[in-house]
Amino acid sequence: MQVFKEKTPLKAAIRTAKSKEKTIGLVPTMGALHEGHLSLVKQALQACDQVIVSIFVNPTQFDNAEDLEKYPRTLEEDIRLLKEAGSKLWVFAPTANELYGKNISSEQFHFDGLEQVMEGKHRNGHFDGVGTIVKRLFEVITPHKAFFGEKDFQQLQIVRKLIEKTGLPVQIVGCPILREDNGLARSSRNERLNTIEREKASFIYQTLLKAKELFGTKSAEYIHNWVQEQFDSHPILKLEYFEIANTQTLEKINRKRKGNTYRAFIAAYAGDVRLIDNIALNNEE
């Protein structure tokens, strides 16, 4: 398995692969790989001839310097896991200067309002950073397909909007959320939880399941108030937001409309660790 630290040799290898009519897949990650990432890699390996896993902790999508500093960096272990995952893998692990040059800053994007709600509302500039790094990776790697997890569903929709806006010829593939045995969505941030927090954080998924059940008979306002009450009485978890939103526009629901699909989204803190999750509330295409 080849590990590339610089753009130039990677681009040359990609040109060679494409000259042999190989399909290129990309799995963008920030490292600290876990089974959730590996499920994306597995799906990419099934769909593509050559898969590139990027490992880069992107500074421009963090609005909290402490969060950036604490984000786990485990490159050697990540490479070991990927070697076990398949032979058609390359790793791209650049420095910030390699990708950004001397000016490590975000472009500004307009994603038709997708960036202004939920994560965008609570994390200033986050999706400008996401758009910047994804666009740069697409320009460097020129993949045919790119694979993103549905745990970051808002990010997935924003990447789809980025493709629509830029016209970059990349097919975006959404992949199902992978969960721990207790239902907690797999995340690199889970490694920062202590044993009790990790156990109690399953409450997030349990709450989403109940919200889905209530969605069949109760109003969005009723469900929102119910979720808030559950978190208000929780001894460890603190709710940042709960939203029920249209799957396509991410607009907050006023009332259910026939033919629309909806998701419930949660962001909550366990100690100083921020966790997000979501669930489909009705059938999606």
Disulfide bonds with the S-S distance in Angstrom:
none
